């Protein structure tokens, strides 16, 4: 199977040996970050540094002039990725014979939420989630669509992978995160991720709901959870806590909001891209799920995009709904963490890849070649050589 490794530009720039080292893994492609959220990352082999701190979400290339004077616009990176860091890294990787696709993070931006708090998801208690732009707001949607097209279609890129193109909610790898004191479960996560900004309140009203009563119902539904009562898993748990009618109405609003954003963003990328440009989404087959792997309806998203990248480190089961809906030629990329220290199993990659292939995977994604140790990369090389 075709394999692609994720990389940041700072894994490559300033390290002349990086492109050849990645090519020697046996991958065909690199998925290289062009727009990314804040992070702190190890660079275990870089000759100049061992830790890179990306202080805020940024584009890793000079943003276009079209953004000048607009209140919502992408932020250029600081000294962790100066200038056209993406372009420099992409050129070096291409010279090593690797195909380069962009990696674009969209609805996950804490700086945007800090500087423009009205763009953020607001929960039923009135708490804002600055890392989570509300994808129902017209101005935010327009910003995300334009960012998707600009960041995806960088010079020389043959395709893109769009991450966080949907709802983001409570779950977030925040600095010094301390939200695990109460086990929310799937249902509690959904209720704590429902947005009550003005755009979402209007959306609920269009579903025949009173937004104030809905917020009160959410708070009431969550009260036993705060007291430690276990909640049922899956969508049945949401219906049990909130009531089937209210749950269905909120999901209808949120599913439609995410679907239309995904359709519009993919269309914008295609309009900006050369012929044959591949567009994939990082996706979860459960449409009400939030996060980097956007919740989608498998049949719908595979009618919109060229395929999906599916998290499979914990098992390849999420591939099945996509495989059941996939048209001929659709890309189903099984994404495996190959960093042992982050829960990956690079030593088991060959077997994991074989199981994913049996469930319908057509490609592999390896997260993350820049973060992995030498031992992890050696295991990846061996697995790809034997597959």
VEXDREN-2710 file (C-alpha; in Angstrom, 1 decimal):
% VEXDREN-2710
k/r/px/py/pz
1/UNK/0.0/0.0/0.0
2/UNK/1.1/3.6/-0.6
3/UNK/2.3/5.1/2.6
4/UNK/2.8/8.7/3.7
5/UNK/4.5/10.1/6.7
6/UNK/3.5/13.3/8.5
7/UNK/6.1/16.0/9.0
8/UNK/6.5/19.6/10.1
9/UNK/8.6/22.0/8.1
10/UNK/11.0/22.4/11.1
11/UNK/11.7/18.6/10.9
12/UNK/13.4/19.3/7.5
13/UNK/14.6/22.9/7.3
14/UNK/18.1/23.1/8.7
15/UNK/18.7/19.4/8.6
16/UNK/20.3/18.4/5.3
17/UNK/19.9/14.7/6.0
18/UNK/16.2/14.7/6.7
19/UNK/14.8/14.3/3.2
20/UNK/16.9/11.2/2.4
21/UNK/16.2/9.8/5.9
22/UNK/12.4/10.0/5.2
23/UNK/12.8/8.6/1.7
24/UNK/14.7/5.6/3.1
25/UNK/11.7/4.7/5.3
26/UNK/10.1/3.4/2.2
27/UNK/7.2/5.9/2.1
28/UNK/6.0/7.3/-1.2
29/UNK/4.7/10.6/0.1
30/UNK/5.0/13.2/2.9
31/UNK/2.0/15.0/4.3
32/UNK/3.6/18.3/5.3
33/UNK/2.0/20.8/7.6
34/UNK/1.1/24.1/5.8
35/UNK/-1.3/25.4/8.5
36/UNK/-1.1/24.1/12.0
37/UNK/-2.2/24.7/15.6
38/UNK/0.0/25.6/18.5
39/UNK/2.3/22.8/19.7
40/UNK/5.5/21.8/21.5
41/UNK/7.4/19.2/19.5
42/UNK/10.5/17.1/19.9
43/UNK/13.0/17.0/17.0
44/UNK/15.1/14.1/18.1
45/UNK/17.6/14.2/15.2
46/UNK/17.8/17.9/14.2
47/UNK/21.4/19.3/14.3
48/UNK/20.3/22.6/15.6
49/UNK/17.5/22.0/18.1
50/UNK/15.6/19.3/20.1
51/UNK/12.4/21.2/21.0
52/UNK/10.3/23.5/18.8
53/UNK/7.5/25.6/20.4
54/UNK/4.9/26.8/18.0
55/UNK/3.3/29.5/20.1
56/UNK/0.1/29.8/18.2
57/UNK/-1.9/28.5/15.3
58/UNK/-0.3/29.7/12.1
59/UNK/0.2/29.3/8.4
60/UNK/3.7/28.0/7.7
61/UNK/4.1/30.1/4.5
62/UNK/3.6/33.9/3.9
63/UNK/-0.2/34.5/3.9
64/UNK/-1.6/36.1/0.7
65/UNK/-2.4/39.8/0.3
66/UNK/-6.1/39.0/0.1
67/UNK/-6.2/38.8/3.9
68/UNK/-5.0/42.4/4.5
69/UNK/-7.4/44.5/6.5
70/UNK/-9.7/41.6/7.3
71/UNK/-10.6/40.9/11.0
72/UNK/-10.4/37.1/10.6
73/UNK/-7.1/36.1/8.9
74/UNK/-4.4/33.5/9.3
75/UNK/-1.5/34.4/11.5
76/UNK/2.1/34.0/10.1
77/UNK/4.4/31.8/12.1
78/UNK/7.1/33.2/14.3
79/UNK/10.7/32.1/14.5
80/UNK/9.7/28.4/14.7
81/UNK/8.8/28.5/11.0
82/UNK/10.0/31.7/9.5
83/UNK/9.4/32.9/5.9
84/UNK/8.1/30.2/3.5
85/UNK/9.0/27.3/5.8
86/UNK/6.6/25.0/4.1
87/UNK/7.9/25.8/0.6
88/UNK/11.5/25.3/1.7
89/UNK/10.8/21.9/3.2
90/UNK/8.5/20.8/0.4
91/UNK/11.2/21.6/-2.2
92/UNK/13.8/19.6/-0.3
93/UNK/11.5/16.6/0.1
94/UNK/10.5/16.7/-3.6
95/UNK/14.2/16.7/-4.5
96/UNK/14.6/13.4/-2.6
97/UNK/11.9/11.9/-4.8
98/UNK/9.0/12.2/-2.4
99/UNK/5.5/13.4/-3.4
100/UNK/4.3/16.2/-1.1
101/UNK/0.8/16.8/0.0
102/UNK/-0.3/19.6/2.4
103/UNK/-1.6/19.1/5.9
104/UNK/-4.1/21.8/6.8
105/UNK/-5.6/22.2/10.3
106/UNK/-8.7/24.4/10.2
107/UNK/-11.3/24.7/13.0
108/UNK/-8.7/24.5/15.8
109/UNK/-7.1/27.8/16.7
110/UNK/-6.7/29.2/20.2
111/UNK/-5.2/32.5/19.2
112/UNK/-8.2/33.2/17.0
113/UNK/-10.5/32.5/19.9
114/UNK/-8.4/34.7/22.3
115/UNK/-8.4/37.7/19.9
116/UNK/-11.9/37.2/18.6
117/UNK/-13.8/35.5/21.4
118/UNK/-17.1/35.8/19.7
119/UNK/-15.9/33.2/17.1
120/UNK/-15.7/30.5/19.8
121/UNK/-18.0/27.6/20.7
122/UNK/-20.0/28.6/23.8
123/UNK/-21.3/25.7/26.0
124/UNK/-24.7/25.5/27.8
125/UNK/-23.1/27.1/30.9
126/UNK/-21.7/30.1/29.0
127/UNK/-18.1/29.0/28.9
128/UNK/-16.2/29.8/25.8
129/UNK/-13.8/27.3/24.1
130/UNK/-11.2/29.6/22.5
131/UNK/-9.5/26.6/20.7
132/UNK/-12.8/25.8/18.9
133/UNK/-14.1/28.2/16.3
134/UNK/-17.8/27.7/15.9
135/UNK/-18.3/26.4/12.4
136/UNK/-21.9/27.7/12.2
137/UNK/-20.9/31.4/12.1
138/UNK/-20.9/32.9/8.6
139/UNK/-17.8/34.9/9.0
140/UNK/-15.9/31.9/10.6
141/UNK/-17.1/29.6/7.8
142/UNK/-15.9/32.1/5.1
143/UNK/-12.5/32.4/6.8
144/UNK/-12.1/28.6/7.1
145/UNK/-13.1/28.0/3.5
146/UNK/-10.6/30.6/2.1
147/UNK/-7.9/29.3/4.4
148/UNK/-8.5/25.8/3.2
149/UNK/-8.1/26.8/-0.4
150/UNK/-4.9/28.9/0.2
151/UNK/-3.1/26.5/2.6
152/UNK/-4.0/23.4/0.7
153/UNK/-2.9/24.4/-2.8
154/UNK/0.7/25.4/-2.1
155/UNK/3.1/25.3/-5.1
156/UNK/4.1/21.8/-6.1
157/UNK/1.6/20.1/-3.8
158/UNK/-0.1/17.1/-5.4
159/UNK/-2.9/16.9/-2.8
160/UNK/-4.1/17.9/0.6
161/UNK/-5.4/16.5/3.9
162/UNK/-7.8/18.7/5.7
163/UNK/-7.9/18.2/9.5
164/UNK/-10.5/19.7/11.9
165/UNK/-13.0/20.5/9.1
166/UNK/-16.0/20.2/11.3
167/UNK/-17.1/20.7/14.9
168/UNK/-14.5/21.0/17.7
169/UNK/-15.7/20.7/21.2
170/UNK/-14.6/20.2/24.8
171/UNK/-12.0/17.5/24.2
172/UNK/-8.7/19.3/23.5
173/UNK/-5.0/18.6/24.2
174/UNK/-4.7/21.8/26.1
175/UNK/-1.6/22.8/28.1
176/UNK/-1.8/21.4/31.6
177/UNK/-5.2/19.9/30.8
178/UNK/-7.2/19.0/33.9
179/UNK/-10.7/18.0/32.8
180/UNK/-10.6/14.3/33.4
181/UNK/-11.8/14.5/37.0
182/UNK/-15.3/13.6/35.9
183/UNK/-15.8/10.8/33.4
184/UNK/-18.1/12.4/30.8
185/UNK/-18.2/9.5/28.3
186/UNK/-19.4/9.9/24.8
187/UNK/-22.8/11.4/25.8
188/UNK/-21.3/13.9/28.2
189/UNK/-18.7/15.0/25.7
190/UNK/-21.5/15.7/23.1
191/UNK/-23.6/17.7/25.6
192/UNK/-20.5/19.7/26.7
193/UNK/-19.7/20.4/23.0
194/UNK/-23.1/21.8/22.0
195/UNK/-22.7/25.4/21.1
196/UNK/-25.0/28.2/22.2
197/UNK/-23.5/31.2/20.3
198/UNK/-26.0/33.4/18.5
199/UNK/-25.6/31.5/15.2
200/UNK/-26.2/28.1/16.9
201/UNK/-29.2/29.5/18.9
202/UNK/-30.7/30.6/15.6
203/UNK/-30.0/27.1/14.2
204/UNK/-31.7/25.4/17.1
205/UNK/-34.7/27.7/16.7
206/UNK/-34.9/26.7/13.0
207/UNK/-35.3/23.1/14.3
208/UNK/-38.2/24.2/16.4
209/UNK/-36.3/24.4/19.7
210/UNK/-36.3/27.2/22.2
211/UNK/-32.5/27.8/22.7
212/UNK/-32.9/28.9/26.4
213/UNK/-34.9/25.8/27.2
214/UNK/-32.5/23.6/25.4
215/UNK/-29.6/25.0/27.3
216/UNK/-31.5/24.4/30.6
217/UNK/-32.2/20.8/29.4
218/UNK/-28.5/20.2/28.7
219/UNK/-27.5/21.5/32.2
220/UNK/-30.2/19.3/33.8
221/UNK/-29.1/16.3/31.8
222/UNK/-25.5/16.8/32.9
223/UNK/-26.2/17.1/36.6
224/UNK/-26.1/13.4/37.3
225/UNK/-22.8/13.2/35.4
226/UNK/-21.2/15.8/37.6
227/UNK/-22.3/13.8/40.6
228/UNK/-20.4/10.7/39.2
229/UNK/-23.3/8.7/37.7
230/UNK/-22.1/6.7/34.7
231/UNK/-23.7/7.6/31.3
232/UNK/-24.6/5.1/28.6
233/UNK/-22.2/5.1/25.7
234/UNK/-22.9/6.2/22.1
235/UNK/-25.8/8.1/20.7
236/UNK/-28.2/6.1/22.9
237/UNK/-26.6/7.7/25.9
238/UNK/-27.2/11.2/24.5
239/UNK/-30.9/10.4/23.9
240/UNK/-31.2/9.0/27.4
241/UNK/-29.7/12.1/29.0
242/UNK/-31.3/14.8/26.9
243/UNK/-34.4/13.0/25.5
244/UNK/-34.7/11.5/22.0
245/UNK/-36.5/14.5/20.4
246/UNK/-34.1/17.2/21.7
247/UNK/-31.1/15.0/20.9
248/UNK/-32.2/14.4/17.3
249/UNK/-32.9/18.1/16.7
250/UNK/-29.5/19.2/17.9
251/UNK/-27.8/16.6/15.8
252/UNK/-29.8/17.5/12.7
253/UNK/-28.6/21.1/13.0
254/UNK/-25.0/20.2/13.7
255/UNK/-24.7/17.5/11.0
256/UNK/-26.1/19.8/8.4
257/UNK/-23.8/22.6/9.5
258/UNK/-20.7/20.4/9.2
259/UNK/-21.8/18.8/5.9
260/UNK/-22.3/22.1/4.2
261/UNK/-19.0/23.5/5.4
262/UNK/-17.2/20.4/4.2
263/UNK/-18.9/20.6/0.8
264/UNK/-18.0/24.3/0.4
265/UNK/-14.4/23.9/1.6
266/UNK/-13.7/21.0/-0.7
267/UNK/-15.2/22.9/-3.6
268/UNK/-13.0/25.9/-2.9
269/UNK/-9.9/23.7/-2.8
270/UNK/-10.8/22.1/-6.1
271/UNK/-11.4/25.5/-7.7
272/UNK/-7.9/26.7/-6.7
273/UNK/-6.1/23.4/-7.4
274/UNK/-4.6/22.0/-10.6
275/UNK/-6.3/19.0/-12.3
276/UNK/-5.7/15.7/-10.5
277/UNK/-5.2/17.4/-7.1
278/UNK/-6.3/14.9/-4.3
279/UNK/-8.5/16.1/-1.5
280/UNK/-8.8/14.0/1.7
281/UNK/-10.4/14.7/5.1
282/UNK/-9.3/13.4/8.5
283/UNK/-12.6/11.8/9.5
284/UNK/-14.5/9.9/12.1
285/UNK/-17.4/7.8/10.8
286/UNK/-19.7/8.9/13.7
287/UNK/-21.1/12.2/12.6
288/UNK/-21.7/13.7/16.1
289/UNK/-18.1/13.2/17.2
290/UNK/-16.0/16.4/17.5
291/UNK/-12.3/17.0/17.1
292/UNK/-9.4/16.8/14.7
293/UNK/-11.0/13.8/12.9
294/UNK/-14.2/15.5/12.0
295/UNK/-17.4/13.5/12.5
296/UNK/-18.9/12.7/9.1
297/UNK/-21.5/10.6/7.4
298/UNK/-19.3/8.2/5.4
299/UNK/-21.4/8.0/2.3
300/UNK/-21.8/11.7/2.1
301/UNK/-18.1/12.6/2.6
302/UNK/-17.0/10.0/0.1
303/UNK/-19.3/11.7/-2.5
304/UNK/-17.6/15.1/-1.7
305/UNK/-13.9/14.3/-1.2
306/UNK/-11.5/11.9/-2.8
307/UNK/-11.2/9.9/0.4
308/UNK/-10.6/10.0/4.1
309/UNK/-7.8/9.6/6.6
310/UNK/-9.1/7.4/9.5
311/UNK/-7.5/7.0/13.0
312/UNK/-6.6/3.3/13.4
313/UNK/-4.0/3.2/16.2
314/UNK/-6.6/1.8/18.6
315/UNK/-7.9/-0.6/16.0
316/UNK/-9.0/-0.5/12.4
317/UNK/-12.7/-0.8/13.1
318/UNK/-13.5/2.8/12.1
319/UNK/-12.5/1.9/8.5
320/UNK/-15.5/-0.4/8.1
321/UNK/-18.3/2.2/7.7
322/UNK/-16.2/4.0/5.1
323/UNK/-15.4/0.8/3.3
324/UNK/-19.1/-0.1/3.1
325/UNK/-19.8/3.3/1.4
326/UNK/-16.7/3.8/-0.7
327/UNK/-17.1/4.2/-4.4
328/UNK/-14.5/2.8/-6.7
329/UNK/-11.2/4.7/-6.5
330/UNK/-11.9/6.3/-3.1
331/UNK/-8.8/6.6/-0.9
332/UNK/-9.2/5.0/2.6
333/UNK/-6.0/5.9/4.4
334/UNK/-5.5/4.1/7.8
335/UNK/-3.6/6.4/10.1
336/UNK/-1.3/4.7/12.6
337/UNK/0.7/6.4/15.3
338/UNK/4.3/5.1/15.0
339/UNK/5.7/7.0/18.0
340/UNK/6.1/4.6/20.9
341/UNK/6.1/7.3/23.5
342/UNK/2.7/8.6/22.2
343/UNK/1.0/5.2/22.3
344/UNK/2.1/3.9/18.9
345/UNK/3.1/0.4/18.0
346/UNK/5.7/0.7/15.2
347/UNK/6.9/-2.8/15.8
348/UNK/3.4/-4.1/15.0
349/UNK/2.9/-1.9/12.0
350/UNK/3.1/-4.7/9.4
351/UNK/0.4/-6.7/11.1
352/UNK/-1.7/-3.6/11.8
353/UNK/-1.4/-2.6/8.1
354/UNK/-2.4/-6.0/6.9
355/UNK/-5.6/-6.0/9.1
356/UNK/-6.4/-2.5/7.8
357/UNK/-6.0/-3.6/4.3
358/UNK/-8.4/-6.5/4.9
359/UNK/-10.9/-4.0/6.2
360/UNK/-10.7/-1.9/3.1
361/UNK/-7.7/0.5/3.6
362/UNK/-6.0/1.5/0.4
363/UNK/-3.2/3.6/1.9
364/UNK/-1.3/4.1/5.1
365/UNK/-0.5/7.3/7.1
366/UNK/2.3/7.3/9.6
367/UNK/2.1/9.7/12.5
368/UNK/4.7/11.2/12.9
369/UNK/8.1/10.7/11.3
370/UNK/9.5/13.9/12.8
371/UNK/8.6/13.0/16.3
372/UNK/9.6/9.3/16.3
373/UNK/12.8/8.0/17.8
374/UNK/15.5/6.2/15.7
375/UNK/14.2/2.9/17.0
376/UNK/10.7/3.7/16.0
377/UNK/11.8/4.7/12.5
378/UNK/13.8/1.5/12.1
379/UNK/10.7/-0.5/12.9
380/UNK/8.7/1.5/10.3
381/UNK/11.4/0.8/7.7
382/UNK/11.3/-2.9/8.4
383/UNK/7.4/-3.0/8.4
384/UNK/7.2/-1.2/5.0
385/UNK/10.0/-3.4/3.6
386/UNK/8.1/-6.5/4.5
387/UNK/4.6/-5.3/3.4
END
